[in-house]
Every structure is written in structure tokens, then in C-alpha cells.
């Protein structure tokens, strides 16, 4: 199913109904007054995130899929790098087949990414964070040559403030633009887990 068809059926209509199809929000300070660090968040509603995620990953959207929140903040690329280091120092990376393998490590990465956002970027403002995970098929050469094997894998998926989605290896600071990996045929998206 092409995204255009899906978009018209399931994105345009609810977006029209709530009247915020691609609006950008300038949010208030959240709890910034408590942090003494005034912030203004530029965020997007979920149809923008949803549509661009499927356009860039080329994953097939499903009726039951979709973000679970309404408004999302996207970090700068500099913030993403800071976040990845923050996450790595807090992860449980002991590999245990089935029990703590790539899918489990990716889920933990997703939880930590959202925690990083609350504590270091959005400061309690009522806005979600553009970090998700996805199941993919990965090929040798992925992540600028770091990938050596072929197989199914779970990756982090982050949207930056310019609207560019990045694949992130949850066990380390490797990241690559989704579209770059797509055109290099190194990472094939199977399913976005919102
Ligand atoms: Ca597992």
C-alpha cells in the first residue's frame, strides 16, 4: 500500500478534523521556571511525524500503526549525539539470547531516549519525543561500513529538528540517515514500532 493512499484515508481525515495537519507549535516553558533555563519548543503534530517517517523509511504503514502521542519535539543533531552518550552510560548491554537481545536492548534504548528528553530537552513540557524503534533487515556495510553481517535487527529511529530521520544502533553511538541507508541498500525497514 502506498503512503499516499494511506495518508488520505487515515491521516488527512483525522488531521482535518482536529485542524492541525502540519502546524508547528511553539510551546510554553513547561517546568522551565524550575530549571531556570527558559526554553521554547518547536514541535509537530503526529500526522507530520507519521507521514515523514513512512516516506523516509519506506516501511509499509498498517491501519493499527501510529504514534501514541499527539505532539512531538525533534532534537538537533548535536542533541542526538549528547543523548546517545547519555543513554549508553545507563544501558544494560549484557547480551542474552532471547532474554536481552537486540529487540530488548532497543526497547530499553527507547525508554532512555524519552527519559533523556524529559530531563534535558523538554523539561516536563507536555510534548512527546521523536525517538522510536523499528525492526529492520540489515546488510553488510550498514552504518558507513561498520555493519558486517546480514539479518533481522532492531534499531532506534530518531527525527532531527530538520525533519531528517536517523537510524541509530542501540548498543552504540552509530547513526546514519534513513534515506542514505535506503539508497545504499544497507538497511531495509520492516516495521516501525511507535
Ligand atoms: Ca528478545
Boltz pocket constraint, residues with backbone or C-beta under 6 A from the ligand:
constraints:
  - pocket:
      binder: B
      contacts: [[A, 96], [A, 97], [A, 98], [A, 99], [A, 100], [A, 101], [A, 102], [A, 103], [A, 104]]
      max_distance: 6.0
